[in-house]
């Protein structure tokens, strides 16, 4: 079941978004924001990088 769900998520894509704020006495000290798109790459939808990617 888990593998089936992962296959479906990668086939259609999913957006993950979240915020983390660390505060003391209601004074925000650190804020971390996360915005990520998870999706698979196929021949029909190639990678946006011509040379294989930024890594």
C-alpha positions as CSV (number, residue, x, y, z in Angstrom):
1,X,0.0,0.0,0.0
2,X,2.8,2.5,0.9
3,X,4.6,1.9,-2.4
4,X,1.3,2.3,-4.3
5,X,0.7,5.7,-2.6
6,X,4.3,6.8,-3.4
7,X,3.9,5.8,-7.0
8,X,0.7,7.8,-7.3
9,X,2.2,10.9,-5.6
10,X,5.2,10.9,-7.8
11,X,3.1,10.4,-11.0
12,X,0.8,13.3,-10.2
13,X,3.1,15.5,-8.1
14,X,2.6,17.0,-4.6
15,X,3.4,20.4,-3.1
16,X,4.8,20.5,0.5
17,X,4.6,23.8,2.3
18,X,5.2,24.8,5.9
19,X,6.5,27.4,8.3
20,X,8.4,27.0,11.6
21,X,8.8,30.0,13.9
22,X,10.9,29.9,17.1
23,X,9.9,32.6,19.5
24,X,10.7,33.6,23.1
25,X,8.1,35.6,25.0
26,X,6.1,36.2,21.8
27,X,9.2,37.7,20.1
28,X,9.9,35.7,16.9
29,X,13.6,34.9,16.7
30,X,13.9,32.4,13.8
31,X,11.6,31.7,10.9
32,X,12.1,28.8,8.5
33,X,9.8,28.5,5.4
34,X,9.7,25.3,3.3
35,X,8.1,25.2,-0.2
36,X,8.9,22.1,-2.2
37,X,7.4,20.3,-5.3
38,X,7.8,16.6,-5.5
39,X,7.3,15.0,-8.9
40,X,8.8,12.4,-11.1
41,X,10.5,13.2,-14.4
42,X,9.8,11.2,-17.5
43,X,10.6,11.4,-21.3
44,X,7.2,13.2,-21.8
45,X,8.1,15.7,-19.0
46,X,11.8,16.2,-19.1
47,X,14.0,17.8,-16.5
48,X,14.2,21.6,-16.8
49,X,18.0,21.4,-16.9
50,X,19.7,20.5,-20.1
51,X,22.9,19.2,-18.4
52,X,21.2,16.9,-15.9
53,X,20.6,19.3,-13.0
54,X,22.2,21.7,-10.6
55,X,24.0,18.9,-8.6
